[in-house]
Amino acid sequence: MPQGARIYNLFPLLVGSAAEWEKHLDRIAGMGFDWIFLNPIHYPGFSGSLYAVKDYYALNPLFDDGSGDTADEIIGRFLKAADERGIRVMMDLVVNHTAKDSLLAEEHPEWFQREPDGSLASPYAVDPNDTSKRTVWADLAEIDYSDRPERAKLIAWFAELVRHCARLGFGGFRCDAAYKVPKDVWRTLIAAGRKENDQLVFAAENLGSLQEETLAMRGAGFDYLFNSSKWWDFRAYWLIDQYEQFRSIAPSISFPETHDTDRLVVDVEREGVRDPAAVEQRYRDAYLIAAVFSTGVMIPIGYEFGFRKRLHVVETRPSDWEKPAFDISAWIAEVNRMKTSLPVLNEEGPQRALLLADKKVAVLLRRAMRGPAWVVTLINLERHAPVSARIQWLDGDVLEGHEVTPGRAGDAADRVFRAGEEVTLDPGEVRIYIDPESARKRAAAPKSD
């Protein structure tokens, strides 16, 4: 059964040298992640930002392990150690821009966009909710992919970079600001990589893009997109609409937080939740929902410990490692085991949402691409009171659901819902149910260690 990517973002600035990265591999594997996403590890420009690359073939000095070996040898050791634990590593591929003081800008100034005064132009992002607002990155120089004689050599340079990284042992690429790069360029880069390794995975980072920009990536050849489920309130319809539009482009990856967002605890405390047990439960619920909503799921380092400090692409250092507020590693492992055991959660089948119990309970009904399998997720939106919801308005074949919620699954009568009957959810509770045939297959499958 193909598996959706379960990604752990090993933010390198928080960990330190590549030798230190290896020390986290066993616990990452123990949580059931099969991918590690590394933010840019290249030599940075004057700003020090990971995303302001000066030299793509040199290692950021902060990640040097002191061995005296080359960058390729240092990274190759880490990739081999990850592979020995069944983990593939996804490199951050930044081809939309470089640092303004990059070697490419010095050696090939004709490859870059220019301001009217001739200076290097900086990339920017438009706020999807207010297109008059722009965020400009002044330390970056935007690459020019317009149709002109220099274009072929530019694309060939990055195609060779992709091939080099594939030969080194990277299993995939998180394609930064993918919507900023023409899809024919991506087709060329993806084809180049897959000549080296036909199993390479390419995930398009499309957060912050306008809807039409994401739709324009159709046909580029991506294996994954990232979605915006983190910001959904379970009542508005926009996320389901996006899910249905985008799933024909590529399966999506959900996350409860990323290196670009505040830590989840900040959002939770803004809502007035400060009790440690309640905060921890929100972390459990958020990961569970992300895992069942999409084919792929991702967390950044420290999520499992409830870290508070936002990851910063310039300033974060190993000294920012925090004392864990809790440790939900075992819970994450259990959720990942549940996810891997259900084919319907490892493909981007049709999905719809509805509200029950006077809009106090959200229901997600996710179906297989082919066949009768389904998953129903019940979410009590009331965080301070139990709610009883009558199971209704689902599809005609969704008559009996068997619970597989981590920590609750079993054969007892209260682990089954039947259409027309009520289910009582504790405050804020999330429950997961599957169809009877999937439940039988899951029960008969060999148990993993």
C-alpha positions as CSV (number, residue, x, y, z in Angstrom):
1,M,0.0,0.0,0.0
2,P,1.5,3.4,-1.0
3,Q,2.0,5.6,2.1
4,G,1.3,9.3,2.4
5,A,4.4,11.2,3.5
6,R,4.8,11.6,7.3
7,I,7.3,14.4,7.5
8,Y,9.4,15.7,10.5
9,N,10.9,19.1,9.9
10,L,14.4,18.9,11.4
11,F,15.0,22.7,11.5
12,P,18.8,22.7,11.3
13,L,19.5,26.0,13.1
14,L,17.9,24.6,16.3
15,V,19.9,21.4,16.3
16,G,23.4,22.6,15.2
17,S,25.9,20.6,13.2
18,A,25.1,17.7,10.9
19,A,26.6,15.3,13.5
20,E,23.9,16.6,16.0
21,W,21.2,16.0,13.4
22,E,22.0,12.3,13.6
23,K,21.3,12.2,17.3
24,H,17.6,12.8,16.6
25,L,17.1,10.1,14.0
26,D,16.1,7.3,16.4
27,R,13.4,9.2,18.1
28,I,12.1,10.6,14.8
29,A,11.9,7.0,13.5
30,G,10.3,5.9,16.7
31,M,7.4,8.4,16.2
32,G,6.7,6.7,12.8
33,F,7.9,9.5,10.5
34,D,9.3,8.3,7.2
35,W,10.6,11.6,5.9
36,I,12.8,14.4,7.3
37,F,12.5,17.8,5.8
38,L,15.7,19.9,6.1
39,N,15.5,23.7,5.5
40,P,18.3,25.1,3.3
41,I,21.7,23.9,4.4
42,H,23.7,25.9,1.9
43,Y,26.2,28.7,2.5
44,P,24.1,31.8,3.2
45,G,24.5,35.4,2.0
46,F,25.1,38.5,4.1
47,S,21.8,38.3,5.9
48,G,22.5,34.9,7.3
49,S,19.0,33.7,6.3
50,L,18.7,30.0,5.4
51,Y,16.7,31.1,2.4
52,A,19.2,33.6,1.1
53,V,21.6,31.1,-0.6
54,K,25.0,32.4,-1.6
55,D,26.6,29.1,-2.6
56,Y,24.5,26.1,-3.4
57,Y,27.5,23.7,-3.3
58,A,28.9,24.8,0.0
59,L,27.7,24.0,3.5
60,N,26.4,26.6,6.0
61,P,29.3,26.8,8.5
62,L,26.8,26.4,11.3
63,F,26.2,22.8,10.2
64,D,29.9,21.8,9.7
65,D,30.7,18.9,12.0
66,G,34.3,19.8,12.4
67,S,35.5,16.6,10.6
68,G,37.4,18.5,7.9
69,D,35.4,16.5,5.3
70,T,33.7,18.1,2.3
71,A,30.1,19.3,2.3
72,D,29.0,16.3,0.2
73,E,30.8,13.9,2.6
74,I,29.2,15.4,5.7
75,I,25.7,15.5,4.2
76,G,26.1,12.0,2.7
77,R,26.8,10.6,6.1
78,F,23.6,12.0,7.5
79,L,21.6,10.8,4.5
80,K,23.0,7.3,5.0
81,A,22.3,7.3,8.7
82,A,18.7,8.3,8.0
83,D,18.3,5.7,5.3
84,E,19.5,3.0,7.7
85,R,16.4,3.9,9.9
86,G,14.0,3.8,7.0
87,I,13.8,7.6,6.7
88,R,14.1,9.6,3.4
89,V,15.3,13.1,3.5
90,M,13.7,16.0,1.7
91,M,15.9,19.0,0.8
92,D,14.6,22.5,0.6
93,L,15.0,23.5,-3.1
94,V,15.2,27.2,-3.5
95,V,15.2,28.2,-7.2
96,N,13.0,31.3,-7.2
97,H,15.7,33.5,-5.7
98,T,19.2,33.7,-4.2
99,A,21.0,36.0,-1.8
100,K,21.7,39.3,-3.4
101,D,25.4,38.6,-2.8
102,S,25.2,35.1,-4.3
103,L,27.8,33.6,-6.6
104,L,25.1,33.2,-9.2
105,A,24.3,37.0,-9.1
106,E,28.0,37.7,-9.5
107,E,28.8,35.2,-12.2
108,H,25.5,35.4,-14.1
109,P,23.9,38.8,-13.5
110,E,21.8,38.3,-16.7
111,W,19.8,35.6,-14.9
112,F,18.1,38.0,-12.5
113,Q,15.3,40.4,-12.5
114,R,16.1,44.1,-12.3
115,E,14.5,47.3,-10.9
116,P,14.2,50.3,-13.2
117,D,17.4,51.6,-11.8
118,G,19.2,48.4,-12.7
119,S,19.6,47.0,-9.2
120,L,18.6,43.5,-8.4
121,A,14.9,43.1,-7.8
122,S,13.6,41.4,-4.6
123,P,10.9,38.8,-4.5
124,Y,7.7,39.5,-2.6
125,A,4.5,37.8,-1.4
126,V,1.0,39.1,-1.7
127,D,-1.4,38.7,1.2
128,P,-4.2,36.4,-0.3
129,N,-6.7,38.2,2.0
130,D,-5.6,41.7,1.0
131,T,-3.8,41.9,-2.4
132,S,-2.7,45.5,-1.6
133,K,-0.4,44.1,1.1
134,R,3.0,42.8,0.1
135,T,5.9,41.4,2.0
136,V,9.3,42.1,0.3
137,W,12.5,40.2,1.1
138,A,15.2,42.9,0.6
139,D,18.1,40.4,1.1
140,L,17.0,38.3,-1.8
141,A,17.4,38.6,-5.6
142,E,14.6,37.2,-7.8
143,I,15.6,35.0,-10.7
144,D,14.2,35.9,-14.1
145,Y,12.6,32.9,-15.9
146,S,11.1,35.0,-18.7
147,D,11.5,33.7,-22.3
148,R,14.9,35.0,-23.5
149,P,18.2,33.5,-24.7
150,E,19.7,33.2,-21.2
151,R,16.8,31.0,-19.9
152,A,18.1,27.6,-21.2
153,K,21.4,27.9,-19.4
154,L,19.7,29.1,-16.2
155,I,17.4,26.1,-16.1
156,A,20.2,23.7,-17.0
157,W,22.2,25.0,-14.0
158,F,19.4,24.2,-11.6
159,A,18.7,20.9,-13.3
160,E,22.3,19.9,-12.6
161,L,21.9,21.0,-8.9
162,V,18.9,18.7,-8.6
163,R,20.8,15.8,-10.2
164,H,23.7,16.4,-7.9
165,C,21.5,16.3,-4.8
166,A,19.8,13.2,-6.1
167,R,23.1,11.5,-6.5
168,L,24.1,12.5,-3.1
169,G,21.1,10.6,-1.7
170,F,18.3,13.1,-1.1
171,G,15.0,11.3,-1.5
172,G,13.0,14.4,-2.4
173,F,12.6,18.2,-2.5
174,R,10.4,20.7,-0.8
175,C,10.1,23.2,-3.6
176,D,10.2,26.7,-2.0
177,A,7.7,29.3,-3.4
178,A,6.9,26.8,-6.2
179,Y,4.1,29.0,-7.5
180,K,6.7,31.7,-8.3
181,V,8.5,29.5,-10.9
182,P,6.9,28.6,-14.3
183,K,5.6,25.0,-14.4
184,D,7.6,24.2,-17.5
185,V,10.7,24.9,-15.5
186,W,9.5,22.5,-12.8
187,R,8.8,19.9,-15.4
188,T,12.4,20.1,-16.6
189,L,13.8,20.0,-13.1
190,I,11.6,17.1,-12.0
191,A,12.5,15.2,-15.1
192,A,16.2,15.8,-14.5
193,G,16.0,14.5,-11.0
194,R,14.1,11.4,-11.9
195,K,16.7,10.4,-14.5
196,E,18.9,9.9,-11.4
197,N,16.2,8.4,-9.2
198,D,12.8,7.7,-10.5
199,Q,11.4,7.6,-6.9
200,L,12.3,11.2,-6.1
201,V,9.4,13.1,-4.5
202,F,8.7,16.8,-5.2
203,A,6.5,18.7,-2.8
204,A,5.3,22.2,-3.9
205,E,5.4,24.9,-1.2
206,N,2.4,26.9,-2.2
207,L,1.4,28.6,1.0
208,G,0.7,32.3,0.5
209,S,-0.2,31.8,-3.1
210,L,-3.4,33.0,-4.7
211,Q,-5.8,30.3,-5.7
212,E,-5.2,30.9,-9.4
213,E,-1.4,30.6,-8.8
214,T,-1.9,27.1,-7.2
215,L,-4.2,26.0,-10.0
216,A,-1.7,27.1,-12.6
217,M,0.7,24.5,-11.2
218,R,-1.5,21.7,-12.6
219,G,0.6,19.5,-14.9
220,A,4.0,20.6,-13.4
221,G,4.5,17.0,-12.0
222,F,4.4,17.6,-8.2
223,D,3.8,14.8,-5.9
224,Y,2.4,17.0,-3.1
225,L,1.0,20.4,-2.3
226,F,0.7,21.9,1.2
227,N,-2.8,23.0,2.3
228,S,-4.2,25.5,4.8
229,S,-6.0,23.2,7.2
230,K,-4.2,24.8,10.1
231,W,-6.3,27.9,9.8
232,W,-9.7,26.3,9.3
233,D,-12.4,26.9,11.9
234,F,-14.4,23.7,10.7
235,R,-17.4,25.9,9.9
236,A,-16.6,27.9,6.8
237,Y,-16.5,26.0,3.5
238,W,-13.4,27.4,1.9
239,L,-11.0,24.7,2.9
240,I,-13.2,21.9,1.5
241,D,-13.5,23.8,-1.7
242,Q,-9.7,24.2,-2.0
243,Y,-9.3,20.5,-1.1
244,E,-11.6,19.4,-3.9
245,Q,-10.0,21.8,-6.4
246,F,-6.4,21.0,-5.6
247,R,-6.5,17.3,-5.1
248,S,-6.6,16.8,-8.9
249,I,-3.2,18.6,-9.0
250,A,-1.5,16.5,-6.3
251,P,-2.2,15.1,-2.8
252,S,-1.9,17.6,0.0
253,I,0.1,17.8,3.3
254,S,-1.5,19.1,6.5
255,F,0.3,20.5,9.5
256,P,-0.6,22.0,12.9
257,E,2.4,24.4,12.7
258,T,5.4,25.1,10.6
259,H,8.7,26.9,10.7
260,D,6.9,29.9,9.2
261,T,4.1,30.1,11.8
262,D,3.9,30.9,15.5
263,R,4.0,27.8,17.7
264,L,0.5,26.3,18.3
265,V,0.7,27.2,22.0
266,V,0.6,30.9,21.0
267,D,-2.6,30.4,19.1
268,V,-4.1,28.4,22.0
269,E,-3.2,31.0,24.6
270,R,-4.8,33.7,22.5
271,E,-8.0,31.8,22.9
272,G,-7.6,32.0,26.7
273,V,-6.5,28.4,27.2
274,R,-3.6,28.2,29.7
275,D,-4.2,25.0,31.7
276,P,-1.2,22.8,30.8
277,A,-3.4,19.7,30.4
278,A,-5.8,21.5,28.1
279,V,-2.9,22.9,26.0
280,E,-1.4,19.4,25.6
281,Q,-4.8,18.0,24.5
282,R,-5.0,20.7,21.9
283,Y,-1.7,19.6,20.5
284,R,-2.9,16.0,20.4
285,D,-6.1,16.9,18.7
286,A,-4.4,19.2,16.1
287,Y,-2.0,16.5,15.1
288,L,-4.8,13.9,14.8
289,I,-6.9,16.2,12.6
290,A,-4.0,17.0,10.3
291,A,-3.2,13.3,10.0
292,V,-6.8,12.4,8.9
293,F,-7.5,15.4,6.7
294,S,-4.8,14.9,4.1
295,T,-2.6,12.3,2.5
296,G,0.6,13.8,4.0
297,V,1.2,15.3,7.5
298,M,4.1,17.3,8.8
299,I,5.3,18.8,12.1
300,P,8.4,21.0,12.9
301,I,10.9,19.9,15.5
302,G,9.7,20.7,19.0
303,Y,6.0,20.3,18.3
304,E,6.0,17.0,20.2
305,F,7.4,18.9,23.3
306,G,5.2,22.0,23.1
307,F,8.0,24.3,22.4
308,R,7.0,28.0,22.5
309,K,9.7,29.9,20.6
310,R,9.0,30.5,17.0
311,L,11.7,29.1,14.6
312,H,13.6,31.9,12.9
313,V,15.5,31.4,9.6
314,V,18.3,33.8,10.8
315,E,18.4,33.9,14.6
316,T,17.5,30.4,15.9
317,R,20.4,28.6,17.6
318,P,20.8,25.3,19.6
319,S,20.7,27.5,22.7
320,D,17.0,28.1,22.0
321,W,16.2,24.4,22.7
322,E,13.6,24.5,25.4
323,K,12.6,22.4,28.4
324,P,9.6,20.3,27.2
325,A,6.2,21.4,28.4
326,F,5.1,17.8,27.7
327,D,6.0,14.9,25.5
328,I,3.4,13.5,23.1
329,S,5.9,11.4,21.1
330,A,4.1,8.2,21.9
331,W,0.8,9.7,20.9
332,I,2.2,10.9,17.5
333,A,3.5,7.4,17.0
334,E,0.1,5.9,17.6
335,V,-1.6,8.3,15.2
336,N,1.0,7.5,12.6
337,R,0.4,3.8,13.0
338,M,-3.3,4.4,12.6
339,K,-2.7,6.5,9.5
340,T,-0.4,3.9,7.8
341,S,-2.9,1.1,8.5
342,L,-5.7,2.7,6.5
343,P,-5.4,3.0,2.7
344,V,-8.1,5.7,2.6
345,L,-5.9,8.0,4.6
346,N,-3.0,7.6,2.2
347,E,-4.6,8.9,-0.9
348,E,-6.5,12.2,-1.7
349,G,-10.0,10.8,-2.1
350,P,-13.2,13.0,-2.1
351,Q,-14.0,14.7,1.2
352,R,-16.9,16.7,2.5
353,A,-17.8,18.4,5.7
354,L,-21.0,19.0,7.6
355,L,-22.2,20.3,11.0
356,L,-24.4,18.5,13.5
357,A,-25.9,19.2,16.9
358,D,-26.8,22.8,16.1
359,K,-23.3,23.4,14.6
360,K,-21.5,22.2,17.7
361,V,-20.0,19.1,16.1
362,A,-18.1,19.1,12.8
363,V,-18.0,15.9,10.7
364,L,-15.5,15.1,8.0
365,L,-16.4,12.2,5.6
366,R,-13.4,11.2,3.6
367,R,-13.7,8.4,1.0
368,A,-11.3,6.2,-1.0
369,M,-10.4,7.1,-4.6
370,R,-11.9,3.8,-5.6
371,G,-14.0,1.4,-3.6
372,P,-16.3,1.7,-0.6
373,A,-13.8,2.5,2.1
374,W,-14.4,5.7,4.2
375,V,-13.3,7.5,7.3
376,V,-15.6,9.7,9.5
377,T,-14.0,12.2,11.9
378,L,-16.2,13.8,14.6
379,I,-15.0,17.0,16.2
380,N,-16.7,18.6,19.2
381,L,-16.3,22.3,18.6
382,E,-17.4,23.0,22.2
383,R,-14.2,22.9,24.2
384,H,-15.9,23.4,27.6
385,A,-18.9,21.1,27.4
386,P,-19.8,17.6,26.1
387,V,-22.1,17.4,23.1
388,S,-24.4,14.7,21.9
389,A,-24.8,14.5,18.1
390,R,-27.2,12.4,16.1
391,I,-25.4,10.7,13.2
392,Q,-27.3,11.8,10.1
393,W,-26.9,13.4,6.6
394,L,-24.0,11.2,5.7
395,D,-23.9,9.1,2.5
396,G,-26.4,6.3,2.1
397,D,-23.8,3.6,2.7
398,V,-22.3,5.2,5.9
399,L,-24.5,3.2,8.3
400,E,-22.1,1.9,10.8
401,G,-18.7,3.2,11.9
402,H,-16.0,1.4,13.9
403,E,-13.8,3.5,16.1
404,V,-10.1,3.6,15.6
405,T,-9.3,6.7,17.6
406,P,-5.8,6.3,19.1
407,G,-6.2,5.4,22.8
408,R,-9.9,4.5,22.4
409,A,-10.2,1.8,19.7
410,G,-11.8,-1.5,20.7
411,D,-14.7,-3.9,20.2
412,A,-17.0,-2.6,22.9
413,A,-20.5,-1.4,21.8
414,D,-19.7,2.2,22.5
415,R,-16.9,2.0,20.0
416,V,-19.4,1.8,17.1
417,F,-21.8,4.5,15.7
418,R,-24.9,3.7,13.8
419,A,-26.8,6.1,11.5
420,G,-29.7,7.7,13.3
421,E,-28.2,7.1,16.8
422,E,-26.4,9.6,19.0
423,V,-22.7,9.8,19.9
424,T,-21.7,11.8,22.9
425,L,-18.3,13.6,22.7
426,D,-16.3,15.0,25.6
427,P,-15.4,18.7,25.5
428,G,-13.2,19.3,22.4
429,E,-13.0,15.6,21.7
430,V,-12.0,14.1,18.3
431,R,-13.2,10.6,17.3
432,I,-12.2,8.6,14.2
433,Y,-14.4,5.9,12.7
434,I,-14.0,3.6,9.6
435,D,-16.3,1.4,7.6
436,P,-16.9,-2.2,8.8
437,E,-14.9,-3.9,6.0
438,S,-11.9,-1.7,6.6
439,A,-12.2,-2.5,10.3
440,R,-12.2,-6.2,9.6
441,K,-9.2,-6.0,7.3
442,R,-7.4,-3.9,9.9
443,A,-8.1,-6.3,12.7
444,A,-6.9,-9.2,10.6
445,A,-3.6,-7.5,9.5
446,P,-0.4,-8.6,11.3
447,K,0.5,-6.3,14.2
448,S,3.7,-4.4,13.8
449,D,6.2,-4.1,16.7
